[in-house]
């Protein structure tokens, strides 16, 4: 890992901490399940960034990292459902829990050959949720235009998550070879975190 990568990951962690602080402020004023889920996702992102700085990209080969970082898209997606479509919340929570357990079983239970089926489904649904719900909210006037940046973050985390999962299986997703993934990972995480933070803060301030 280069010095530039470490700097970018450090900035990513600082942005994630800022996002946690802003969401926590909103939660103090009006407690919501959505806010707790947002803070969980940003906290996992922060910890993941710190661990990568300390131990390098070799950490990505750990099945525990794959499992735990799944909480980022699942937490954000479920939080958005609670926030914007509360009538779907219970059903979506069941999906999120089952999706997380399925990924845990695949990677921690020695069934990684099933990852090519499980990961696209779990990450794909979460990614679509993160992309579509903010766009719907903006188009319906229920959120400011800046909230659409959350959708941008959803696209980035969806592609990055699936690419990393395929690399873990020793395969390549689209043009995301190992060299390409490791080259763009730190900038991708920073751009994703900036998009999420900007989008959520815009909505919190609305």
Buried (B, 14 or more C-beta within 10 A) or exposed (E): BEEEBBEBBBBBBEBBBBBBEBBBEBBEEEEBBBBBBBBBBBBBBBBBBBBBBEEEBEBBEBBEBBBBBBBBBBBBBBBBBBBBBEEBBEEBBEBBEEBBEBBBBBBEEEEBEBBBEBBBEBBBBBBBBBBEBBBBBBEEEEBBEBBBBBBBBBBBBBBBBBBBBBBBBEEBBEEBEBEBBBEBBBBBBBBBBBBBBBBBBBBBEE
